[in-house]
Amino acid sequence: MIQNKPYLIGLTGGIACGKSHLATTLRSLGAVVIDADEIARALTLPGGRALPGIRAAFGEKVFDGEELNRQKLASLVFFDEEALAQLNALTHPLIFDEMERQLRQNLHKPALVFDVPLLFETGLEKRCDEVWCVFAPRETQLERLLNRGHSEEEALKRIESQMPTAEKAKLSDHVIYTTGTKQESAARVTALWQDVLRRLSLV
């Protein structure tokens, strides 16, 4: 267990709720953001630590040579709960290890952000001093995913693979609604970050 750790903020939310935009806003404010999805992508690049386990579990059908075909893997796991659980069991320990490494690199920071879509599903909220949930209604999530080119069936499966965002919101300390403009949600997360710094007597 890390002693004298920074004040940890958990940033979570459902798919297509606008969390990436708010993480970018926080970085622009000088916050260190440890991004679980970014780590997952790095672990699955050619030569990545997660690839041998994925290859062993799912076979060559989700690979194009040495490169993971993310679309094929996603199509497989989002329609099969057992396969998704298997993938998570392979990747989550590696993601958590890297998050811990990055946390240790930033022990001098007074506060930092854990950006984790599956914060509650993985129990990582217990590590956090407070949790912020990025929220959009289910119909907004669906519309955004359809606009990204997903079929309705695939979009719904992706939404349903996570804890309902409304449930995450109930468990969180603060909820950031993203149904307005990007400027409005950025202003909200900026105010929350500045409030944390005030409470830590940094501004």
C-alpha positions in Angstrom: 0.0 0.0 0.0 1.3 3.4 -1.0 1.7 5.8 1.9 1.3 9.6 1.5 -0.5 9.1 -1.8 -2.0 12.0 -3.7 -5.7 12.8 -3.4 -7.3 10.4 -5.8 -10.3 11.3 -8.0 -12.0 8.6 -9.8 -13.4 9.7 -13.2 -15.9 7.3 -14.6 -19.1 7.1 -16.7 -20.7 5.0 -19.4 -19.6 4.6 -23.0 -20.3 7.6 -25.2 -20.9 9.8 -22.2 -18.2 12.3 -23.0 -15.6 11.3 -20.5 -12.6 11.6 -22.8 -13.4 15.2 -23.5 -13.4 15.9 -19.7 -10.2 14.0 -19.2 -8.6 16.2 -21.9 -10.0 19.3 -20.1 -8.4 18.1 -16.8 -5.1 17.6 -18.5 -5.3 21.2 -19.8 -5.7 22.3 -16.2 -2.5 20.6 -15.2 -4.0 17.5 -13.7 -2.2 14.1 -14.1 -4.8 11.7 -15.6 -4.0 8.0 -15.4 -6.2 6.6 -18.2 -7.1 2.9 -18.0 -8.3 2.8 -21.7 -5.1 4.4 -22.9 -3.1 1.8 -20.9 -5.3 -1.0 -22.3 -4.5 0.2 -25.9 -0.8 0.3 -25.2 -0.9 -3.2 -23.8 -2.5 -4.5 -27.0 -0.2 -2.8 -29.5 2.1 -5.1 -31.4 4.5 -6.6 -28.9 2.2 -5.6 -26.0 2.1 -7.5 -22.8 -1.5 -8.5 -23.2 -1.2 -10.1 -26.6 0.1 -13.5 -25.7 -2.8 -14.1 -23.3 -5.4 -12.8 -25.8 -3.9 -15.0 -28.6 -4.0 -18.1 -26.3 -7.6 -17.4 -25.3 -9.2 -16.3 -28.5 -6.9 -17.6 -31.2 -5.7 -16.2 -34.5 -9.2 -15.1 -35.6 -8.8 -11.8 -33.7 -5.4 -11.1 -35.1 -4.1 -9.8 -38.4 -0.6 -11.2 -38.3 1.1 -9.7 -35.2 -1.6 -7.0 -34.9 -4.7 -7.3 -32.8 -7.9 -6.7 -34.8 -9.7 -4.7 -32.2 -13.0 -4.7 -34.2 -13.0 -8.5 -34.4 -12.2 -8.8 -30.7 -14.9 -6.3 -29.8 -17.5 -8.0 -32.0 -16.7 -11.3 -30.2 -16.7 -10.1 -26.6 -19.6 -7.7 -26.7 -21.9 -10.5 -27.8 -20.6 -13.1 -25.3 -20.5 -12.4 -21.6 -18.2 -15.3 -20.9 -15.7 -14.1 -23.5 -15.8 -10.5 -22.1 -15.2 -11.8 -18.6 -12.3 -13.8 -19.9 -10.8 -10.8 -21.7 -11.2 -8.7 -18.5 -9.5 -11.4 -16.4 -6.5 -11.3 -18.8 -6.2 -7.5 -19.2 -7.3 -6.0 -15.9 -4.3 -7.2 -13.8 -1.9 -5.7 -16.4 -3.9 -2.5 -16.5 -3.9 -2.2 -12.7 -0.2 -2.9 -12.5 0.5 0.0 -15.0 -1.9 2.3 -13.2 0.0 1.6 -9.9 3.3 2.2 -11.6 2.1 5.6 -12.9 0.7 6.5 -9.5 4.1 5.8 -7.9 5.7 8.1 -10.5 3.4 10.9 -9.3 3.5 10.6 -5.5 4.7 14.2 -5.4 1.5 15.4 -6.9 -1.2 16.6 -4.5 -4.0 15.2 -6.5 -4.5 13.1 -9.6 -7.2 11.4 -11.6 -7.9 7.8 -12.3 -9.9 7.7 -15.5 -11.6 4.3 -15.4 -14.8 3.4 -17.3 -15.2 0.3 -15.2 -14.3 2.0 -11.9 -17.2 0.5 -9.9 -17.2 -2.8 -11.8 -13.6 -3.4 -10.8 -13.8 -2.1 -7.2 -11.3 0.7 -7.9 -13.6 3.3 -6.4 -12.4 2.0 -3.0 -9.0 3.5 -3.8 -10.4 6.9 -4.6 -11.0 9.8 -2.2 -14.0 10.9 -4.3 -15.7 9.8 -7.6 -17.0 12.0 -10.5 -19.4 10.4 -12.9 -19.8 11.7 -16.4 -23.4 11.2 -17.3 -25.6 11.1 -20.4 -29.0 9.4 -20.7 -29.1 6.0 -22.4 -30.8 7.4 -25.5 -28.0 9.9 -25.9 -25.4 7.2 -25.5 -27.1 5.2 -28.2 -27.4 8.1 -30.6 -23.7 9.0 -30.2 -22.7 5.4 -30.8 -24.9 5.2 -33.9 -23.2 8.4 -35.1 -19.8 6.7 -34.7 -20.9 4.0 -37.2 -22.0 1.2 -34.9 -25.1 -0.8 -35.7 -27.9 -0.5 -33.2 -27.4 -4.0 -32.0 -23.7 -3.5 -31.4 -24.3 -0.1 -29.7 -26.8 -1.6 -27.3 -24.5 -4.5 -26.5 -21.7 -2.1 -25.7 -24.0 -0.1 -23.4 -25.3 -3.2 -21.7 -21.9 -4.6 -21.1 -21.4 -1.9 -18.4 -23.1 -1.0 -15.2 -25.9 1.4 -16.0 -24.6 5.0 -16.0 -27.6 6.0 -13.8 -26.4 3.5 -11.2 -22.9 4.8 -11.4 -24.2 8.3 -10.9 -26.0 7.3 -7.7 -22.8 5.9 -6.3 -20.6 9.0 -7.2 -19.8 12.1 -5.2 -20.4 14.4 -8.2 -22.2 14.0 -11.5 -21.2 15.9 -14.7 -24.0 16.0 -17.2 -22.9 16.1 -20.9 -26.2 16.7 -22.6 -25.4 20.4 -23.1 -22.4 21.9 -24.9 -18.9 20.7 -24.5 -18.0 24.1 -23.0 -20.7 23.6 -20.3 -19.4 20.2 -19.2 -15.8 21.5 -19.4 -16.7 24.4 -17.1 -18.3 21.9 -14.7 -15.3 19.7 -14.5 -13.0 22.7 -14.2 -15.0 24.0 -11.2 -14.8 20.6 -9.5 -11.0 20.4 -10.1 -10.5 23.9 -8.7 -12.6 23.0 -5.7 -10.4 20.0 -5.0 -7.3 22.3 -5.1 -9.0 24.8 -2.8 -9.8 22.0 -0.3 -6.1 20.9 -0.5 -5.1 24.6 0.1 -3.4 24.8 -3.3 -5.2 27.8 -4.7 
